[in-house]
Amino acid sequence: MPPPAPIRVIKNLRMCDDCHNAVKLIAKVIDRLIIVRDANRFHHFQDGYRTCTDHW
């Protein structure tokens, strides 16, 4: 994927706190938006922040 495009991940289980922290750090390191869709909601990670207000 080209760098400005967001990375989209779909999983069939809920995200745990460890997954949140890992994806948050990865988004900060690679400087890209990561959107994760789990069983209940969308989680957006960008610049080391989570826009899902820490719901997991």
All heavy atoms as atom14 arrays in JSON, in Angstrom:
{
  "sequence": "MPPPAPIRVIKNLRMCDDCHNAVKLIAKVIDRLIIVRDANRFHHFQDGYRTCTDHW",
  "atom14_mask": [
    [1, 1, 1, 1, 1, 1, 1, 1, 0, 0, 0, 0, 0, 0],
    [1, 1, 1, 1, 1, 1, 1, 0, 0, 0, 0, 0, 0, 0],
    [1, 1, 1, 1, 1, 1, 1, 0, 0, 0, 0, 0, 0, 0],
    [1, 1, 1, 1, 1, 1, 1, 0, 0, 0, 0, 0, 0, 0],
    [1, 1, 1, 1, 1, 0, 0, 0, 0, 0, 0, 0, 0, 0],
    [1, 1, 1, 1, 1, 1, 1, 0, 0, 0, 0, 0, 0, 0],
    [1, 1, 1, 1, 1, 1, 1, 1, 0, 0, 0, 0, 0, 0],
    [1, 1, 1, 1, 1, 1, 1, 1, 1, 1, 1, 0, 0, 0],
    [1, 1, 1, 1, 1, 1, 1, 0, 0, 0, 0, 0, 0, 0],
    [1, 1, 1, 1, 1, 1, 1, 1, 0, 0, 0, 0, 0, 0],
    [1, 1, 1, 1, 1, 1, 1, 1, 1, 0, 0, 0, 0, 0],
    [1, 1, 1, 1, 1, 1, 1, 1, 0, 0, 0, 0, 0, 0],
    [1, 1, 1, 1, 1, 1, 1, 1, 0, 0, 0, 0, 0, 0],
    [1, 1, 1, 1, 1, 1, 1, 1, 1, 1, 1, 0, 0, 0],
    [1, 1, 1, 1, 1, 1, 1, 1, 0, 0, 0, 0, 0, 0],
    [1, 1, 1, 1, 1, 1, 0, 0, 0, 0, 0, 0, 0, 0],
    [1, 1, 1, 1, 1, 1, 1, 1, 0, 0, 0, 0, 0, 0],
    [1, 1, 1, 1, 1, 1, 1, 1, 0, 0, 0, 0, 0, 0],
    [1, 1, 1, 1, 1, 1, 0, 0, 0, 0, 0, 0, 0, 0],
    [1, 1, 1, 1, 1, 1, 1, 1, 1, 1, 0, 0, 0, 0],
    [1, 1, 1, 1, 1, 1, 1, 1, 0, 0, 0, 0, 0, 0],
    [1, 1, 1, 1, 1, 0, 0, 0, 0, 0, 0, 0, 0, 0],
    [1, 1, 1, 1, 1, 1, 1, 0, 0, 0, 0, 0, 0, 0],
    [1, 1, 1, 1, 1, 1, 1, 1, 1, 0, 0, 0, 0, 0],
    [1, 1, 1, 1, 1, 1, 1, 1, 0, 0, 0, 0, 0, 0],
    [1, 1, 1, 1, 1, 1, 1, 1, 0, 0, 0, 0, 0, 0],
    [1, 1, 1, 1, 1, 0, 0, 0, 0, 0, 0, 0, 0, 0],
    [1, 1, 1, 1, 1, 1, 1, 1, 1, 0, 0, 0, 0, 0],
    [1, 1, 1, 1, 1, 1, 1, 0, 0, 0, 0, 0, 0, 0],
    [1, 1, 1, 1, 1, 1, 1, 1, 0, 0, 0, 0, 0, 0],
    [1, 1, 1, 1, 1, 1, 1, 1, 0, 0, 0, 0, 0, 0],
    [1, 1, 1, 1, 1, 1, 1, 1, 1, 1, 1, 0, 0, 0],
    [1, 1, 1, 1, 1, 1, 1, 1, 0, 0, 0, 0, 0, 0],
    [1, 1, 1, 1, 1, 1, 1, 1, 0, 0, 0, 0, 0, 0],
    [1, 1, 1, 1, 1, 1, 1, 1, 0, 0, 0, 0, 0, 0],
    [1, 1, 1, 1, 1, 1, 1, 0, 0, 0, 0, 0, 0, 0],
    [1, 1, 1, 1, 1, 1, 1, 1, 1, 1, 1, 0, 0, 0],
    [1, 1, 1, 1, 1, 1, 1, 1, 0, 0, 0, 0, 0, 0],
    [1, 1, 1, 1, 1, 0, 0, 0, 0, 0, 0, 0, 0, 0],
    [1, 1, 1, 1, 1, 1, 1, 1, 0, 0, 0, 0, 0, 0],
    [1, 1, 1, 1, 1, 1, 1, 1, 1, 1, 1, 0, 0, 0],
    [1, 1, 1, 1, 1, 1, 1, 1, 1, 1, 1, 0, 0, 0],
    [1, 1, 1, 1, 1, 1, 1, 1, 1, 1, 0, 0, 0, 0],
    [1, 1, 1, 1, 1, 1, 1, 1, 1, 1, 0, 0, 0, 0],
    [1, 1, 1, 1, 1, 1, 1, 1, 1, 1, 1, 0, 0, 0],
    [1, 1, 1, 1, 1, 1, 1, 1, 1, 0, 0, 0, 0, 0],
    [1, 1, 1, 1, 1, 1, 1, 1, 0, 0, 0, 0, 0, 0],
    [1, 1, 1, 1, 0, 0, 0, 0, 0, 0, 0, 0, 0, 0],
    [1, 1, 1, 1, 1, 1, 1, 1, 1, 1, 1, 1, 0, 0],
    [1, 1, 1, 1, 1, 1, 1, 1, 1, 1, 1, 0, 0, 0],
    [1, 1, 1, 1, 1, 1, 1, 0, 0, 0, 0, 0, 0, 0],
    [1, 1, 1, 1, 1, 1, 0, 0, 0, 0, 0, 0, 0, 0],
    [1, 1, 1, 1, 1, 1, 1, 0, 0, 0, 0, 0, 0, 0],
    [1, 1, 1, 1, 1, 1, 1, 1, 0, 0, 0, 0, 0, 0],
    [1, 1, 1, 1, 1, 1, 1, 1, 1, 1, 0, 0, 0, 0],
    [1, 1, 1, 1, 1, 1, 1, 1, 1, 1, 1, 1, 1, 1]
  ],
  "atom14_positions": [
    [[0.84, -1.18, 0.0], [0.0, 0.0, 0.0], [0.89, 1.25, 0.0], [1.89, 1.28, 0.71], [-0.86, 0.04, 1.25], [-1.83, -1.08, 1.36], [-2.45, -1.1, 3.03], [-4.1, -0.7, 2.84], [0.0, 0.0, 0.0], [0.0, 0.0, 0.0], [0.0, 0.0, 0.0], [0.0, 0.0, 0.0], [0.0, 0.0, 0.0], [0.0, 0.0, 0.0]],
    [[0.51, 2.25, -0.73], [1.28, 3.48, -0.71], [1.19, 4.16, 0.66], [0.17, 4.03, 1.35], [0.64, 4.34, -1.8], [-0.63, 3.69, -2.14], [-0.59, 2.28, -1.67], [0.0, 0.0, 0.0], [0.0, 0.0, 0.0], [0.0, 0.0, 0.0], [0.0, 0.0, 0.0], [0.0, 0.0, 0.0], [0.0, 0.0, 0.0], [0.0, 0.0, 0.0]],
    [[2.21, 4.87, 1.07], [2.26, 5.45, 2.42], [1.09, 6.32, 2.84], [0.7, 6.27, 3.99], [3.56, 6.25, 2.42], [4.4, 5.58, 1.41], [3.46, 5.06, 0.37], [0.0, 0.0, 0.0], [0.0, 0.0, 0.0], [0.0, 0.0, 0.0], [0.0, 0.0, 0.0], [0.0, 0.0, 0.0], [0.0, 0.0, 0.0], [0.0, 0.0, 0.0]],
    [[0.46, 7.13, 2.0], [-0.64, 7.94, 2.54], [-1.92, 7.15, 2.79], [-2.8, 7.61, 3.49], [-0.86, 9.02, 1.5], [-0.31, 8.46, 0.24], [0.79, 7.52, 0.64], [0.0, 0.0, 0.0], [0.0, 0.0, 0.0], [0.0, 0.0, 0.0], [0.0, 0.0, 0.0], [0.0, 0.0, 0.0], [0.0, 0.0, 0.0], [0.0, 0.0, 0.0]],
    [[-2.04, 5.96, 2.23], [-3.27, 5.18, 2.39], [-3.33, 4.57, 3.8], [-2.32, 4.12, 4.33], [-3.32, 4.06, 1.36], [0.0, 0.0, 0.0], [0.0, 0.0, 0.0], [0.0, 0.0, 0.0], [0.0, 0.0, 0.0], [0.0, 0.0, 0.0], [0.0, 0.0, 0.0], [0.0, 0.0, 0.0], [0.0, 0.0, 0.0], [0.0, 0.0, 0.0]],
    [[-4.52, 4.55, 4.42], [-4.63, 3.93, 5.74], [-4.51, 2.41, 5.64], [-4.84, 1.8, 4.62], [-6.02, 4.34, 6.21], [-6.77, 4.67, 4.98], [-5.77, 5.14, 3.98], [0.0, 0.0, 0.0], [0.0, 0.0, 0.0], [0.0, 0.0, 0.0], [0.0, 0.0, 0.0], [0.0, 0.0, 0.0], [0.0, 0.0, 0.0], [0.0, 0.0, 0.0]],
    [[-4.05, 1.81, 6.7], [-3.99, 0.36, 6.8], [-5.27, -0.09, 7.48], [-5.63, 0.38, 8.56], [-2.76, -0.08, 7.62], [-1.49, 0.36, 6.91], [-2.78, -1.58, 7.85], [-0.23, 0.15, 7.7], [0.0, 0.0, 0.0], [0.0, 0.0, 0.0], [0.0, 0.0, 0.0], [0.0, 0.0, 0.0], [0.0, 0.0, 0.0], [0.0, 0.0, 0.0]],
    [[-5.99, -1.02, 6.85], [-7.26, -1.51, 7.39], [-7.11, -2.97, 7.8], [-6.64, -3.79, 7.03], [-8.37, -1.36, 6.36], [-8.6, 0.07, 5.96], [-9.65, 0.18, 4.88], [-9.69, 1.51, 4.33], [-10.43, 2.5, 4.81], [-11.19, 2.29, 5.85], [-10.4, 3.69, 4.24], [0.0, 0.0, 0.0], [0.0, 0.0, 0.0], [0.0, 0.0, 0.0]],
    [[-7.55, -3.26, 9.03], [-7.48, -4.61, 9.58], [-8.87, -4.99, 10.04], [-9.56, -4.21, 10.7], [-6.5, -4.67, 10.78], [-6.45, -6.06, 11.37], [-5.11, -4.2, 10.37], [0.0, 0.0, 0.0], [0.0, 0.0, 0.0], [0.0, 0.0, 0.0], [0.0, 0.0, 0.0], [0.0, 0.0, 0.0], [0.0, 0.0, 0.0], [0.0, 0.0, 0.0]],
    [[-9.3, -6.2, 9.71], [-10.59, -6.71, 10.15], [-10.34, -7.97, 10.97], [-9.65, -8.88, 10.51], [-11.51, -7.02, 8.96], [-11.75, -5.76, 8.15], [-12.83, -7.61, 9.44], [-12.48, -6.0, 6.85], [0.0, 0.0, 0.0], [0.0, 0.0, 0.0], [0.0, 0.0, 0.0], [0.0, 0.0, 0.0], [0.0, 0.0, 0.0], [0.0, 0.0, 0.0]],
    [[-10.89, -8.0, 12.16], [-10.76, -9.21, 12.99], [-12.11, -9.57, 13.57], [-12.97, -8.71, 13.75], [-9.69, -9.04, 14.06], [-9.84, -7.84, 14.96], [-8.69, -7.72, 15.94], [-8.86, -8.75, 17.0], [-7.88, -8.89, 17.97], [0.0, 0.0, 0.0], [0.0, 0.0, 0.0], [0.0, 0.0, 0.0], [0.0, 0.0, 0.0], [0.0, 0.0, 0.0]],
    [[-12.31, -10.83, 13.84], [-13.62, -11.29, 14.28], [-13.74, -11.37, 15.81], [-14.76, -11.76, 16.33], [-13.96, -12.66, 13.67], [-12.95, -13.71, 14.04], [-11.93, -13.41, 14.63], [-13.23, -14.94, 13.68], [0.0, 0.0, 0.0], [0.0, 0.0, 0.0], [0.0, 0.0, 0.0], [0.0, 0.0, 0.0], [0.0, 0.0, 0.0], [0.0, 0.0, 0.0]],
    [[-12.7, -11.0, 16.53], [-12.72, -10.97, 17.99], [-12.55, -9.54, 18.47], [-12.1, -8.67, 17.73], [-11.59, -11.83, 18.56], [-11.62, -13.3, 18.17], [-10.34, -13.97, 18.65], [-12.83, -13.98, 18.75], [0.0, 0.0, 0.0], [0.0, 0.0, 0.0], [0.0, 0.0, 0.0], [0.0, 0.0, 0.0], [0.0, 0.0, 0.0], [0.0, 0.0, 0.0]],
    [[-12.88, -9.31, 19.73], [-12.67, -7.97, 20.28], [-11.2, -7.71, 20.52], [-10.42, -8.62, 20.77], [-13.43, -7.84, 21.6], [-14.93, -7.85, 21.39], [-15.67, -7.57, 22.64], [-15.31, -6.24, 23.12], [-15.57, -5.83, 24.35], [-16.17, -6.62, 25.2], [-15.22, -4.61, 24.72], [0.0, 0.0, 0.0], [0.0, 0.0, 0.0], [0.0, 0.0, 0.0]],
    [[-10.8, -6.46, 20.46], [-9.41, -6.08, 20.72], [-9.19, -5.98, 22.22], [-9.97, -5.35, 22.92], [-9.08, -4.74, 20.08], [-8.93, -4.8, 18.59], [-8.29, -3.26, 17.92], [-6.6, -3.34, 18.48], [0.0, 0.0, 0.0], [0.0, 0.0, 0.0], [0.0, 0.0, 0.0], [0.0, 0.0, 0.0], [0.0, 0.0, 0.0], [0.0, 0.0, 0.0]],
    [[-8.1, -6.55, 22.69], [-7.75, -6.44, 24.1], [-6.87, -5.21, 24.29], [-6.47, -4.53, 23.34], [-7.03, -7.7, 24.57], [-5.43, -7.95, 23.79], [0.0, 0.0, 0.0], [0.0, 0.0, 0.0], [0.0, 0.0, 0.0], [0.0, 0.0, 0.0], [0.0, 0.0, 0.0], [0.0, 0.0, 0.0], [0.0, 0.0, 0.0], [0.0, 0.0, 0.0]],
    [[-6.55, -4.91, 25.53], [-5.73, -3.75, 25.84], [-4.32, -3.88, 25.26], [-3.75, -2.9, 24.8], [-5.67, -3.55, 27.35], [-5.12, -2.2, 27.73], [-5.45, -1.21, 27.04], [-4.35, -2.11, 28.71], [0.0, 0.0, 0.0], [0.0, 0.0, 0.0], [0.0, 0.0, 0.0], [0.0, 0.0, 0.0], [0.0, 0.0, 0.0], [0.0, 0.0, 0.0]],
    [[-3.76, -5.08, 25.27], [-2.43, -5.3, 24.69], [-2.43, -5.02, 23.19], [-1.5, -4.42, 22.66], [-1.94, -6.72, 24.96], [-1.63, -6.97, 26.42], [-1.34, -5.99, 27.14], [-1.67, -8.14, 26.83], [0.0, 0.0, 0.0], [0.0, 0.0, 0.0], [0.0, 0.0, 0.0], [0.0, 0.0, 0.0], [0.0, 0.0, 0.0], [0.0, 0.0, 0.0]],
    [[-3.48, -5.46, 22.5], [-3.6, -5.19, 21.06], [-3.71, -3.69, 20.81], [-3.1, -3.16, 19.89], [-4.82, -5.89, 20.48], [-4.71, -7.67, 20.47], [0.0, 0.0, 0.0], [0.0, 0.0, 0.0], [0.0, 0.0, 0.0], [0.0, 0.0, 0.0], [0.0, 0.0, 0.0], [0.0, 0.0, 0.0], [0.0, 0.0, 0.0], [0.0, 0.0, 0.0]],
    [[-4.49, -3.0, 21.62], [-4.61, -1.56, 21.49], [-3.25, -0.89, 21.61], [-2.9, -0.03, 20.79], [-5.52, -0.99, 22.59], [-6.92, -0.77, 22.17], [-7.93, -1.61, 22.56], [-7.49, 0.19, 21.43], [-9.06, -1.17, 22.06], [-8.83, -0.07, 21.36], [0.0, 0.0, 0.0], [0.0, 0.0, 0.0], [0.0, 0.0, 0.0], [0.0, 0.0, 0.0]],
    [[-2.5, -1.26, 22.64], [-1.2, -0.63, 22.85], [-0.23, -0.95, 21.72], [0.53, -0.08, 21.28], [-0.61, -1.08, 24.19], [-1.37, -0.49, 25.36], [-1.93, 0.59, 25.26], [-1.41, -1.22, 26.45], [0.0, 0.0, 0.0], [0.0, 0.0, 0.0], [0.0, 0.0, 0.0], [0.0, 0.0, 0.0], [0.0, 0.0, 0.0], [0.0, 0.0, 0.0]],
    [[-0.24, -2.17, 21.23], [0.66, -2.56, 20.15], [0.33, -1.79, 18.87], [1.23, -1.24, 18.23], [0.58, -4.06, 19.9], [0.0, 0.0, 0.0], [0.0, 0.0, 0.0], [0.0, 0.0, 0.0], [0.0, 0.0, 0.0], [0.0, 0.0, 0.0], [0.0, 0.0, 0.0], [0.0, 0.0, 0.0], [0.0, 0.0, 0.0], [0.0, 0.0, 0.0]],
    [[-0.93, -1.73, 18.5], [-1.32, -1.04, 17.27], [-1.06, 0.46, 17.4], [-0.65, 1.13, 16.46], [-2.79, -1.33, 16.9], [-3.22, -0.54, 15.7], [-2.97, -2.82, 16.64], [0.0, 0.0, 0.0], [0.0, 0.0, 0.0], [0.0, 0.0, 0.0], [0.0, 0.0, 0.0], [0.0, 0.0, 0.0], [0.0, 0.0, 0.0], [0.0, 0.0, 0.0]],
    [[-1.28, 1.0, 18.6], [-1.01, 2.42, 18.84], [0.46, 2.74, 18.59], [0.8, 3.71, 17.9], [-1.4, 2.78, 20.27], [-1.17, 4.23, 20.62], [-1.64, 4.54, 22.01], [-0.64, 4.05, 23.03], [-0.9, 4.54, 24.38], [0.0, 0.0, 0.0], [0.0, 0.0, 0.0], [0.0, 0.0, 0.0], [0.0, 0.0, 0.0], [0.0, 0.0, 0.0]],
    [[1.36, 1.91, 19.09], [2.79, 2.12, 18.89], [3.2, 1.92, 17.43], [4.01, 2.68, 16.9], [3.59, 1.19, 19.79], [3.52, 1.51, 21.28], [4.21, 0.43, 22.09], [4.11, 2.87, 21.57], [0.0, 0.0, 0.0], [0.0, 0.0, 0.0], [0.0, 0.0, 0.0], [0.0, 0.0, 0.0], [0.0, 0.0, 0.0], [0.0, 0.0, 0.0]],
    [[2.63, 0.92, 16.79], [2.94, 0.68, 15.37], [2.51, 1.87, 14.53], [3.24, 2.32, 13.65], [2.27, -0.62, 14.89], [2.91, -1.82, 15.57], [2.36, -0.75, 13.38], [2.15, -3.12, 15.4], [0.0, 0.0, 0.0], [0.0, 0.0, 0.0], [0.0, 0.0, 0.0], [0.0, 0.0, 0.0], [0.0, 0.0, 0.0], [0.0, 0.0, 0.0]],
    [[1.32, 2.41, 14.8], [0.83, 3.57, 14.05], [1.75, 4.77, 14.23], [1.99, 5.53, 13.29], [-0.59, 3.92, 14.48], [0.0, 0.0, 0.0], [0.0, 0.0, 0.0], [0.0, 0.0, 0.0], [0.0, 0.0, 0.0], [0.0, 0.0, 0.0], [0.0, 0.0, 0.0], [0.0, 0.0, 0.0], [0.0, 0.0, 0.0], [0.0, 0.0, 0.0]],
    [[2.28, 4.93, 15.43], [3.18, 6.05, 15.69], [4.52, 5.85, 14.97], [5.05, 6.78, 14.37], [3.41, 6.21, 17.18], [4.22, 7.42, 17.52], [4.25, 7.67, 19.0], [4.98, 8.98, 19.26], [4.75, 9.44, 20.59], [0.0, 0.0, 0.0], [0.0, 0.0, 0.0], [0.0, 0.0, 0.0], [0.0, 0.0, 0.0], [0.0, 0.0, 0.0]],
    [[5.06, 4.63, 15.0], [6.35, 4.36, 14.39], [6.29, 4.5, 12.87], [7.17, 5.1, 12.26], [6.85, 2.96, 14.79], [8.04, 2.54, 13.96], [7.21, 2.93, 16.27], [0.0, 0.0, 0.0], [0.0, 0.0, 0.0], [0.0, 0.0, 0.0], [0.0, 0.0, 0.0], [0.0, 0.0, 0.0], [0.0, 0.0, 0.0], [0.0, 0.0, 0.0]],
    [[5.25, 3.94, 12.25], [5.19, 3.99, 10.78], [4.49, 5.25, 10.27], [4.43, 5.47, 9.07], [4.52, 2.73, 10.2], [3.06, 2.61, 10.62], [5.3, 1.49, 10.57], [2.32, 1.5, 9.93], [0.0, 0.0, 0.0], [0.0, 0.0, 0.0], [0.0, 0.0, 0.0], [0.0, 0.0, 0.0], [0.0, 0.0, 0.0], [0.0, 0.0, 0.0]],
    [[3.96, 6.07, 11.2], [3.34, 7.35, 10.87], [2.23, 7.21, 9.83], [2.2, 7.89, 8.8], [4.4, 8.34, 10.38], [3.88, 9.77, 10.34], [2.97, 10.07, 11.14], [4.36, 10.55, 9.51], [0.0, 0.0, 0.0], [0.0, 0.0, 0.0], [0.0, 0.0, 0.0], [0.0, 0.0, 0.0], [0.0, 0.0, 0.0], [0.0, 0.0, 0.0]],
    [[1.31, 6.28, 10.11], [0.15, 6.06, 9.23], [-1.09, 5.8, 10.06], [-1.01, 5.38, 11.22], [0.4, 4.86, 8.32], [1.43, 5.17, 7.25], [1.74, 4.03, 6.37], [0.63, 3.65, 5.52], [0.72, 2.67, 4.64], [1.83, 2.0, 4.49], [-0.31, 2.36, 3.88], [0.0, 0.0, 0.0], [0.0, 0.0, 0.0], [0.0, 0.0, 0.0]],
    [[-2.22, 6.04, 9.46], [-3.49, 5.74, 10.08], [-3.74, 4.24, 9.98], [-3.61, 3.65, 8.91], [-4.62, 6.51, 9.38], [-6.05, 6.16, 9.79], [-6.29, 6.53, 11.24], [-7.03, 6.87, 8.88], [0.0, 0.0, 0.0], [0.0, 0.0, 0.0], [0.0, 0.0, 0.0], [0.0, 0.0, 0.0], [0.0, 0.0, 0.0], [0.0, 0.0, 0.0]],
    [[-4.11, 3.62, 11.1], [-4.49, 2.21, 11.11], [-5.91, 2.13, 11.62], [-6.24, 2.65, 12.68], [-3.55, 1.38, 12.02], [-2.11, 1.47, 11.52], [-4.03, -0.07, 12.06], [-1.12, 0.73, 12.41], [0.0, 0.0, 0.0], [0.0, 0.0, 0.0], [0.0, 0.0, 0.0], [0.0, 0.0, 0.0], [0.0, 0.0, 0.0], [0.0, 0.0, 0.0]],
    [[-6.77, 1.49, 10.84], [-8.17, 1.31, 11.2], [-8.4, -0.18, 11.43], [-8.16, -0.99, 10.55], [-9.1, 1.82, 10.09], [-8.83, 3.29, 9.81], [-10.56, 1.59, 10.47], [-9.51, 3.81, 8.57], [0.0, 0.0, 0.0], [0.0, 0.0, 0.0], [0.0, 0.0, 0.0], [0.0, 0.0, 0.0], [0.0, 0.0, 0.0], [0.0, 0.0, 0.0]],
    [[-8.85, -0.51, 12.64], [-9.11, -1.9, 12.99], [-10.6, -2.06, 13.26], [-11.17, -1.34, 14.07], [-8.3, -2.33, 14.24], [-8.59, -3.78, 14.59], [-6.82, -2.12, 14.03], [0.0, 0.0, 0.0], [0.0, 0.0, 0.0], [0.0, 0.0, 0.0], [0.0, 0.0, 0.0], [0.0, 0.0, 0.0], [0.0, 0.0, 0.0], [0.0, 0.0, 0.0]],
    [[-11.21, -3.01, 12.58], [-12.63, -3.32, 12.81], [-12.67, -4.62, 13.6], [-12.18, -5.66, 13.14], [-13.34, -3.49, 11.48], [-14.74, -4.07, 11.59], [-15.69, -3.04, 12.16], [-17.05, -3.55, 12.1], [-17.89, -3.51, 13.13], [-17.52, -2.98, 14.26], [-19.1, -3.98, 13.01], [0.0, 0.0, 0.0], [0.0, 0.0, 0.0], [0.0, 0.0, 0.0]],
    [[-13.21, -4.57, 14.81], [-13.35, -5.8, 15.59], [-14.82, -6.18, 15.64], [-15.63, -5.67, 14.86], [-12.71, -5.67, 16.97], [-13.46, -4.78, 17.94], [-14.55, -4.27, 17.59], [-12.97, -4.6, 19.06], [0.0, 0.0, 0.0], [0.0, 0.0, 0.0], [0.0, 0.0, 0.0], [0.0, 0.0, 0.0], [0.0, 0.0, 0.0], [0.0, 0.0, 0.0]],
    [[-15.19, -7.07, 16.52], [-16.55, -7.59, 16.57], [-17.58, -6.52, 16.93], [-18.76, -6.65, 16.6], [-16.64, -8.74, 17.56], [0.0, 0.0, 0.0], [0.0, 0.0, 0.0], [0.0, 0.0, 0.0], [0.0, 0.0, 0.0], [0.0, 0.0, 0.0], [0.0, 0.0, 0.0], [0.0, 0.0, 0.0], [0.0, 0.0, 0.0], [0.0, 0.0, 0.0]],
    [[-17.15, -5.44, 17.6], [-18.11, -4.45, 18.08], [-17.99, -3.06, 17.48], [-18.96, -2.33, 17.42], [-17.99, -4.3, 19.6], [-18.42, -5.55, 20.31], [-19.25, -6.29, 19.83], [-17.83, -5.81, 21.46], [0.0, 0.0, 0.0], [0.0, 0.0, 0.0], [0.0, 0.0, 0.0], [0.0, 0.0, 0.0], [0.0, 0.0, 0.0], [0.0, 0.0, 0.0]],
    [[-16.8, -2.64, 17.09], [-16.62, -1.24, 16.66], [-15.38, -1.06, 15.81], [-14.61, -1.98, 15.64], [-16.57, -0.31, 17.87], [-15.39, -0.59, 18.78], [-15.34, 0.32, 20.0], [-16.61, 0.61, 20.59], [-17.13, -0.04, 21.63], [-16.46, -1.0, 22.19], [-18.29, 0.29, 22.11], [0.0, 0.0, 0.0], [0.0, 0.0, 0.0], [0.0, 0.0, 0.0]],
    [[-15.22, 0.15, 15.31], [-14.01, 0.54, 14.59], [-13.07, 1.22, 15.57], [-13.5, 1.99, 16.43], [-14.34, 1.53, 13.46], [-14.97, 0.89, 12.27], [-16.34, 0.84, 12.14], [-14.19, 0.34, 11.27], [-16.93, 0.26, 11.04], [-14.77, -0.24, 10.16], [-16.14, -0.28, 10.05], [0.0, 0.0, 0.0], [0.0, 0.0, 0.0], [0.0, 0.0, 0.0]],
    [[-11.79, 0.97, 15.42], [-10.76, 1.62, 16.22], [-9.81, 2.32, 15.26], [-9.32, 1.7, 14.31], [-9.97, 0.59, 17.04], [-10.83, -0.28, 17.9], [-11.1, -0.01, 19.21], [-11.48, -1.44, 17.62], [-11.88, -0.95, 19.71], [-12.12, -1.83, 18.76], [0.0, 0.0, 0.0], [0.0, 0.0, 0.0], [0.0, 0.0, 0.0], [0.0, 0.0, 0.0]],
    [[-9.57, 3.6, 15.47], [-8.67, 4.38, 14.61], [-7.43, 4.75, 15.42], [-7.55, 5.3, 16.52], [-9.35, 5.65, 14.12], [-10.53, 5.39, 13.25], [-11.77, 5.09, 13.75], [-10.64, 5.37, 11.91], [-12.6, 4.9, 12.74], [-11.95, 5.07, 11.61], [0.0, 0.0, 0.0], [0.0, 0.0, 0.0], [0.0, 0.0, 0.0], [0.0, 0.0, 0.0]],
    [[-6.27, 4.48, 14.88], [-5.02, 4.78, 15.54], [-4.19, 5.67, 14.63], [-3.95, 5.34, 13.47], [-4.22, 3.5, 15.81], [-4.95, 2.52, 16.68], [-5.81, 1.58, 16.13], [-4.78, 2.53, 18.05], [-6.46, 0.67, 16.93], [-5.44, 1.62, 18.86], [-6.29, 0.69, 18.29], [0.0, 0.0, 0.0], [0.0, 0.0, 0.0], [0.0, 0.0, 0.0]],
    [[-3.77, 6.82, 15.16], [-2.94, 7.73, 14.37], [-2.1, 8.57, 15.32], [-2.6, 9.07, 16.33], [-3.8, 8.63, 13.51], [-3.01, 9.45, 12.54], [-3.89, 10.14, 11.51], [-5.08, 10.35, 11.75], [-3.33, 10.47, 10.39], [0.0, 0.0, 0.0], [0.0, 0.0, 0.0], [0.0, 0.0, 0.0], [0.0, 0.0, 0.0], [0.0, 0.0, 0.0]],
    [[-0.82, 8.71, 14.98], [0.12, 9.53, 15.77], [0.19, 9.1, 17.23], [0.37, 9.92, 18.12], [-0.25, 11.01, 15.7], [-0.21, 11.55, 14.29], [0.64, 11.08, 13.51], [-1.04, 12.41, 13.96], [0.0, 0.0, 0.0], [0.0, 0.0, 0.0], [0.0, 0.0, 0.0], [0.0, 0.0, 0.0], [0.0, 0.0, 0.0], [0.0, 0.0, 0.0]],
    [[0.01, 7.82, 17.51], [0.1, 7.31, 18.87], [-1.15, 7.52, 19.71], [-1.12, 7.35, 20.9], [0.0, 0.0, 0.0], [0.0, 0.0, 0.0], [0.0, 0.0, 0.0], [0.0, 0.0, 0.0], [0.0, 0.0, 0.0], [0.0, 0.0, 0.0], [0.0, 0.0, 0.0], [0.0, 0.0, 0.0], [0.0, 0.0, 0.0], [0.0, 0.0, 0.0]],
    [[-2.25, 7.9, 19.06], [-3.51, 8.11, 19.78], [-4.57, 7.18, 19.26], [-4.56, 6.76, 18.1], [-3.99, 9.56, 19.61], [-3.06, 10.57, 20.21], [-2.21, 11.3, 19.4], [-3.02, 10.77, 21.58], [-1.34, 12.22, 19.94], [-2.16, 11.68, 22.13], [-1.31, 12.41, 21.31], [-0.45, 13.31, 21.84], [0.0, 0.0, 0.0], [0.0, 0.0, 0.0]],
    [[-5.54, 6.88, 20.11], [-6.66, 6.03, 19.71], [-7.93, 6.89, 19.71], [-8.25, 7.51, 20.7], [-6.9, 4.89, 20.7], [-5.66, 4.32, 21.3], [-6.06, 3.3, 22.33], [-5.15, 3.44, 23.47], [-4.95, 2.5, 24.36], [-5.59, 1.38, 24.28], [-4.13, 2.68, 25.34], [0.0, 0.0, 0.0], [0.0, 0.0, 0.0], [0.0, 0.0, 0.0]],
    [[-8.61, 6.89, 18.61], [-9.84, 7.69, 18.54], [-11.06, 6.94, 19.05], [-12.13, 7.47, 19.07], [-10.11, 8.14, 17.1], [-10.23, 6.99, 16.28], [-9.01, 9.03, 16.59], [0.0, 0.0, 0.0], [0.0, 0.0, 0.0], [0.0, 0.0, 0.0], [0.0, 0.0, 0.0], [0.0, 0.0, 0.0], [0.0, 0.0, 0.0], [0.0, 0.0, 0.0]],
    [[-10.86, 5.72, 19.48], [-11.98, 4.93, 20.0], [-12.2, 5.19, 21.49], [-12.97, 4.48, 22.13], [-11.74, 3.44, 19.75], [-10.21, 2.83, 20.47], [0.0, 0.0, 0.0], [0.0, 0.0, 0.0], [0.0, 0.0, 0.0], [0.0, 0.0, 0.0], [0.0, 0.0, 0.0], [0.0, 0.0, 0.0], [0.0, 0.0, 0.0], [0.0, 0.0, 0.0]],
    [[-11.55, 6.18, 22.04], [-11.64, 6.56, 23.46], [-11.39, 5.37, 24.39], [-12.09, 5.22, 25.38], [-12.96, 7.26, 23.78], [-14.04, 6.36, 23.52], [-13.14, 8.53, 22.99], [0.0, 0.0, 0.0], [0.0, 0.0, 0.0], [0.0, 0.0, 0.0], [0.0, 0.0, 0.0], [0.0, 0.0, 0.0], [0.0, 0.0, 0.0], [0.0, 0.0, 0.0]],
    [[-10.44, 4.55, 24.04], [-9.99, 3.43, 24.87], [-11.06, 2.37, 25.14], [-11.02, 1.7, 26.14], [-9.4, 3.92, 26.18], [-8.1, 4.65, 25.98], [-7.48, 4.44, 24.92], [-7.69, 5.41, 26.87], [0.0, 0.0, 0.0], [0.0, 0.0, 0.0], [0.0, 0.0, 0.0], [0.0, 0.0, 0.0], [0.0, 0.0, 0.0], [0.0, 0.0, 0.0]],
    [[-12.04, 2.24, 24.25], [-13.01, 1.13, 24.37], [-12.37, -0.13, 23.83], [-11.8, -0.12, 22.75], [-14.29, 1.42, 23.58], [-15.15, 2.45, 24.23], [-15.92, 2.18, 25.32], [-15.33, 3.75, 23.92], [-16.56, 3.26, 25.66], [-16.23, 4.24, 24.84], [0.0, 0.0, 0.0], [0.0, 0.0, 0.0], [0.0, 0.0, 0.0], [0.0, 0.0, 0.0]],
    [[-12.48, -1.2, 24.55], [-11.96, -2.48, 24.09], [-12.71, -3.61, 24.72], [-13.48, -3.51, 25.58], [-10.47, -2.63, 24.34], [-10.02, -2.36, 25.73], [-9.73, -1.15, 26.27], [-9.82, -3.31, 26.77], [-9.37, -1.29, 27.55], [-9.42, -2.6, 27.9], [-9.96, -4.69, 26.84], [-9.14, -3.23, 29.11], [-9.68, -5.3, 28.05], [-9.27, -4.58, 29.16]]
  ]
}
